[in-house]
Amino acid sequence: MWRCLVIEDDLENARYITKGLTELGHVCVICDNGVHALPLAMESTWDVIILDRMLPNRIDGLSILSSLRAVGRKTPVLVLSALTGIDERVTGLNAGGDDYLVKPFSFSELVARLNALVRRSDAHVHQQRLQVDDLIAYLDKRKAERAGRPLALQPREFRLLTYLMLNANNTVTRTMLLEHVWDYRFDPQSNVIDVQVSRLRKKVDSGSDKPLIHTVRGAGYTLSDHFAISETR
């Protein structure tokens, strides 16, 4: 399982990529502009980043690449671009990209290139778990535990948990969960998300004096070890 950050302003393309990778068992987060993507790429640990070269809002893909490499981040980055010239590819690689894939592309080629990047990355060997406080998710084993106590999670619950942990301390909306965990299979107005989060919360927080999964009024949910916003359970 990879933790993959997809930085792409074409949401149709981003959803195509994340849907395919999610079906292969990976966890993906989409960001559609450079302003938000740069701190996300800097602050979180990813197995691989898929980066569109041309982004809106002042910070483009090459700027993100240069910033990551300038502070020593070695996360493998696959650059996506509609720019096909040799000079453009060289520029992308010289900016810090590990590979360069021209649009349009086949999904099988994308996966093959990502596999090659992750295999070559030392990060993949050491980053097979997520941890927030005493909650740990083991991505390679697809298991989780709280304070050493194993959590009996269904596959969908584990995907939901890892997505919340990847976005720890940030609010995750129901629409975001619908896109990244349920793949648009349910109506956003359905209560299926609330029901699943409630079940997950019982498994994660049961028996603990410190709840980690919280409801943010009128917005969605957050998994946080220092939640201070007024909540409703």
Secondary structure as UniProt FT lines:
FT   STRAND          3..7
FT   HELIX           11..23
FT   TURN            24..25
FT   STRAND          27..31
FT   HELIX           34..43
FT   STRAND          48..52
FT   HELIX           61..70
FT   TURN            71..72
FT   STRAND          77..81
FT   HELIX           86..94
FT   TURN            95..96
FT   STRAND          99..102
FT   HELIX           107..120
FT   HELIX           123..126
FT   STRAND          129..132
FT   TURN            133..134
FT   STRAND          135..138
FT   TURN            139..142
FT   STRAND          143..146
FT   TURN            147..148
FT   STRAND          149..151
FT   HELIX           155..166
FT   TURN            167..169
FT   STRAND          172..173
FT   HELIX           174..180
FT   TURN            183..184
FT   TURN            188..189
FT   HELIX           192..205
FT   TURN            206..207
FT   STRAND          213..216
FT   TURN            217..219
FT   STRAND          220..223
//
